[in-house]
Amino acid sequence: MSPLTRIDHSVILGLIPHGARVLDLGCGDGSLLDKLVRERGVRGTGIEIDDAGVRDCIAKGLPVLQGDIDEGLRDFPDGSIDYVILNQTIQAAKKPVVVLQEMLRVGRKGIVGFPNFAYWRMRWHLLTRGRMPRTDFLHYEWYDTPNIHFCSIRDFDRYCEKTGIVVEKRIFINTGGGGKVYGGGRPNLFAENAVYLLSAPPGGFRKED
Amino acid sequence: MPHTRQPGSVGPVKKQFHTFCEPPHELELEGGGRLGPITLAYETYGRLNREKSNAILILHALTGDSHAAGIYAEDDPKPGWWDYLIGPGRPVDTDKYFVICSNVIGGCQGSTGPASVNPATGRPYGLTFPVITVNDMVRAQAHLLDHMGIDRLLAVLGGSMGGMQALVWSVLFPDRIMAAIPIATTAKHSPQQIAFNQVGRAAIMADSHFNGGDYYGGEIPRSGLSLARMVGHITYRSDEAMHERFGRKLRGKKALGYNFGIDFEVESFLHYQGDSFVERFDANAYLYITKAIDYFDLSMPSGSLTAELARAKCKFLVVSFSSDWLYPPYQSKEVVKSLLVNGIDATYCEIETRFGHDAFLLPGEMDTIIGNFLANLASRGGIKAPSVS
């Protein structure tokens, strides 16, 4: 997982301007948030459910809220954050649609990083072995995985199209060779991961009272 | 200091006293009336740095006192109530920080309260003592800090009623603290919390020795105060912790007695807690302090917790415990929510534990969390440790 961590983190770092207000959903041990604070001078907060992750964030001096990302955004006012990050987490959300709407209600922009389930290695694995694909960063068995909402790049594009969510930027990543940005064609087949910069559809998402 | 102290403990400590608000400069109380002179009993651990910027104020709970750490004598069997948390090399590190803990007004451990002698009459106040609030407790603490020449605290830190005081500090004196650490607490007492306190007060006031609070020098309302404490102790523990500690074990017998004597371990435990409490606590003080926390509502006067917390300028570390049903996690989350709406820098931890409300007084995960939070606060704030003398 380490090469991916580095490349997706540096991609996300490149999307966020200096001094922004950032919220990292499912921030884990806070390593991305820590980089953002140190290298980008952001005002950042993390949300994390796991005890060990929360303790690690506090040890790094990062503000962190222990809670569930499916509910954790409810308390934030509309537009109170510049960038809401959801990196390698959407596939584990119970209600990804709610999380996406909420992140674009709270954040002026959203950044979503996710594994592309239509990546050719995944397809090949399924085709040749007939078993659920496992990769470096998706190393779970079907019965113990927290990942319950996989999608492909094409699925995610379609979803944004359907809901009017504005895709401002798409960056594709492969982990091979220490991790690099993939700039070639047919990303749905050849990109292992994607990072999307999003904003709300015209009119935006508002808090329901 | 003699080199006999245990590593990690602050060792022998002394209770100190400061008297202020001498008439005609009495403290104006929130509920009306004035109080003065006021004495606060307090203890300090560690040393103040040259900039006077490394002070941490510890805030005690309902029946706590200023003795948060250390021992009074070499043969003292029982250290202060947060001794495992406070000391050289401990999370609240007395090599780095100057730690202060004072007994609240209205209490009975050396600070002015209903058992103190009213200088105007030469007799104990009893129920003529004015009703005080958590805000009044905090204002009195601010006088103590003025006396020590400390403008700004690194942090205020407390659990339960101590957490309420920490919250009050953040809005009453926003420029005087860098961080507030409210633990296992609430922004306002719920009807359930008020209800339990009312049972305790009713037990005290129904005691035949209560005599309208004027019992000093005679028989004290022993059984009433003991009963109040027994009720309290039930609320401090989770169902699971009681199962684990007592189960349905019988006390000193092999079979049920089929009478109204003590059968179960848990009954014996509660009576022991009640009886020993009477030896160290004043019944009137119990009335005054429980009333103060029942009145506590940080959302007043505006009625909006968010509007009131908008005055806060410090960082927050809010801690709750999963099995605490007296001050359940949802009450801490309400505080965090209002902080977030105000864009205030907040960290929230809900610690998984089976020990109920009592968890904040027991060693556990909270210790490291507090230690790391304070260390980051001090290093980012450029707070220096006191120079080695």
Chai-1 contact restraints between the chains, C-beta under 6 A:
chainA,res_idxA,chainB,res_idxB,connection_type,confidence,min_distance_angstrom,max_distance_angstrom,comment,restraint_id
A,V54,B,C349,contact,1.0,0.0,6.0,A-B,restraint_1
A,I58,B,I369,contact,1.0,0.0,6.0,A-B,restraint_2
A,I58,B,N372,contact,1.0,0.0,6.0,A-B,restraint_3
A,I58,B,F373,contact,1.0,0.0,6.0,A-B,restraint_4
A,A59,B,N372,contact,1.0,0.0,6.0,A-B,restraint_5
A,G61,B,N376,contact,1.0,0.0,6.0,A-B,restraint_6
A,P63,B,D345,contact,1.0,0.0,6.0,A-B,restraint_7
A,P63,B,T347,contact,1.0,0.0,6.0,A-B,restraint_8
A,V64,B,T347,contact,1.0,0.0,6.0,A-B,restraint_9
A,L65,B,Y348,contact,1.0,0.0,6.0,A-B,restraint_10
A,Q66,B,Y348,contact,1.0,0.0,6.0,A-B,restraint_11
A,Q66,B,C349,contact,1.0,0.0,6.0,A-B,restraint_12
A,Q66,B,E350,contact,1.0,0.0,6.0,A-B,restraint_13
A,D75,B,K337,contact,1.0,0.0,6.0,A-B,restraint_14
A,D75,B,L340,contact,1.0,0.0,6.0,A-B,restraint_15
A,F76,B,L340,contact,1.0,0.0,6.0,A-B,restraint_16
A,P77,B,V341,contact,1.0,0.0,6.0,A-B,restraint_17
